[in-house]
Amino acid sequence: MSTPSDLDADAGSLGLGDTFLTNRPAPSEALHGRRLVIALDDGAKVVVDLREPSAAVDSSGGSAVRPVHRYEVFQVAPDLFFLRREAITEGKTSRSALLDLRDGRALVVDSTVAGTKTPGQPKVGQRFRHGALSGSRDTGRFERSRELVGRRIMWTYSPTDVYEHIYLNEDWYVWHCLAGEEFRLAEVDPCVMFKVRDDIHVLGFGERVLPIAAVMVLNLATMQSYASMLGEEEDGSLNAFSFGARGTAISNSWFPEPYDPRTAALADADHPGDPRELRH
């Protein structure tokens, strides 16, 4: 199993600075020895075998089995885990998964770097697939949510790497660097939000300027985030790693009706004219 020290070579990549990974949570061994089977709602199957100390098995569709020699598992809450597969496939895809052992639900996220950049769209697209863990009777999905909308939260990745997020609506959010390599830079990017449990949400986004995408699990009860990123370096090489931050609530906006984006109908992420390649 990977430890934070094993992955320090990733720090400083993608222009994020050498200290960006300081507040990454420690990996958990709580799932060691388990074999988890996820039946996705599109008919595919993912098997994650954690019975060996330094190997996992991930198979998607048919009988294809791919050995994964290093993996990370982070415990977000009791019986709730965020998993990042370190290997990047030949299709330039990195995989993360959220596993809810309490309710038997799973969310598998594949981030893929496109061959060419389309103006106005993220170069790294994301595909979100819902599934059920083997033996679970719960076939429900993590629902898209607007509970984050209106919140302004400061996320501290290290004492010298600090960003704020402003969640505008269920389709768009703002990041603004308060300290670090991107100091004073800000951007509005497309996103997807899911509610996992009370005070726990998934935020997925792809940046439209830099070729990166991330999946974040935000635990607002503990104010800790658990995240993975895939990006393309300036030389065309790919990089994927985990990271995390400690949060501080700054404000929660109030909107007069009928202009409150929290009470509007949830938009369809695939509606015509949507600039995103984020699919749910």
Protein Blocks (a to p, Z undefined) as FASTA:
>chain_A
ZZfklmmmmgopahnojklmmmgccddfklgoiacddddfkopacdddfkbfkbccddee
hjbdcddfbdcdddfbghiacdddfbacfkopacdddddfknopacdddddddfbdcehi
afbdcdddddddehiabfcdcdddfklgopacdddfbfklccddddfblmbccdddfbdj
kgoiacddddddddfbghiacdddddfkbccdddddddfklopacdddddddfkopacdd
ddddddddfbdcddddfkbfklpccddfkbghiabfcdZZ
